[in-house]
């Protein structure tokens, strides 16, 4: 049988348009080793590791008449140098120039006639550094155990692990008649799939959401929360085709010190810091902020079990951030109470439940958050915040040490801002992806995130 996209994965292709490209990204900054780190080395590394991610040599082919969902087929014209590209900043390149480049690259949709990913090596950064920008369509990373290219190119030591570059021979691309025949055969064997295909082709997102919730089960409290509309916010507007990108940085030990003093979790501290930043941002815009003002965030979380072989657990929450509260400690307590209440009420969605919806849980929570955001109406939340715990040891690509990594979470319709957070090697890195028109001051908000972290640090016991 053909390797057919799941209904949810197909919906991300159908729903994509010029204002909402459905790719998730990342910006990793590397320090060049004495042996160098250039385009040829990056291409060679990726060629050696592509056998670990076979989907990255496949493209999407639509069935004539769209009588069935699209299928994955090998790309007979696959060219790694098309997908791995190079760019450069005028030396010495600074953060602002890099962020402008990220925004431009993330604004462009991927070519649907080729495998749905791109990597850019950005040279010319100051301090002999280079950046790697990744773009991967959410339809590619279609399972919680799946790998993506950014994962397989990294090593835990400067010496790359051994890998075997297997000889790859693409399978012949099926003809239109073959695709139709396969679809008819599948429909005979599974009659219910016809209705599902019609719904997908008609972009029936309501049916998709219902399918997600019915498969998850046990999330009645989440549905009750969703009934209450999100508060009005300048974060919910009609968005354009262009983006702005900014970053913020913190130290993991600082967030842990705040947690140790006031309780809760590191993620609670992150959300409290974002609450303070969003409060100051609203005030800077002249928005009315009262004691009861809130901004609702959708916050998928990664929860690791004690058993290292148990895999990732995924929990998704809708949490009202207390941006109207002027006291940082009280804000933190509000967030901790809300998150604790979600967990106790059963709003957490476990990974095993997510897996029952084929393609709903990709390998990173950033992509999960983007998928969830794309499936729901903007009336349910104001901003998406993904927080993914990363490794606390250095990682390397072709001998180059990764010193920073920032997530780039795509925007959903009507969402002017998404915030991705990840921790790595003692640092906490915030990537703020905003609409170019609605979030012209996204760099101001990023600076306020760092100020809010410092404000919380001032309340921690010495």
Number of C-alpha atoms within 10 A of each C-alpha: 7 14 9 18 21 17 23 23 23 22 23 22 17 13 18 16 13 12 20 23 22 28 29 25 25 22 21 17 21 23 21 19 14 8 9 12 22 16 17 11 14 21 17 13 19 21 16 17 20 21 18 19 17 13 21 24 23 20 22 22 22 15 20 14 9 14 19 27 23 25 19 19 21 22 20 14 9 16 12 18 14 12 19 20 17 17 13 16 16 11 12 13 19 14 12 13 14 21 19 14 19 24 21 14 19 27 22 17 19 19 11 13 10 20 26 23 25 23 25 21 21 23 23 18 22 14 12 16 21 23 23 22 27 25 25 23 23 27 24 25 26 25 19 23 14 16 19 22 21 18 11 17 21 22 19 15 16 16 12 16 11 8 11 11 15 12 7 10 8 14 10 10 14 15 11 14 11 13 21 18 13 17 24 16 13 16 17 12 10 10 12 10 18 18 13 17 19 15 17 24 19 11 16 14 18 13 12 19 16 12 14 20 17 12 15 18 11 15 15 13 13 19 12 10 16 16 10 11 14 21 15 14 16 14 21 21 17 13 23 17 17 18 27 25 27 26 25 19 19 19 15 17 13 20 24 19 19 24 21 14 13 18 15 19 19 20 22 24 28 23 25 28 26 25 27 27 23 23 25 23 21 17 12 12 10 9 13 9 15 11 10 9 17 23 21 22 23 22 27 25 23 20 15 14 11 8 7 8 8 9 15 19 18 23 20 23 19 24 19 22 25 27 27 21 21 14 12 23 18 14 24 29 18 18 25 22 13 18 24 14 12 20 14 10 13 15 22 22 21 17 20 15 18 24 19 13 19 18 24 27 27 25 18 22 28 31 30 28 29 26 26 21 24 23 21 17 18 19 16 19 27 29 26 27 27 29 26 21 17 15 13 12 10 17 20 19 25 24 23 26 22 23 17 20 24 26 28 32 31 33 27 27 22 21 26 26 29 29 28 27 27 21 22 22 16 16 20 25 22 28 26 25 27 29 27 20 16 20 20 14 16 21 19 15 24 24 16 21 27 18 18 23 24 15 16 23 19 12 14 17 10 7
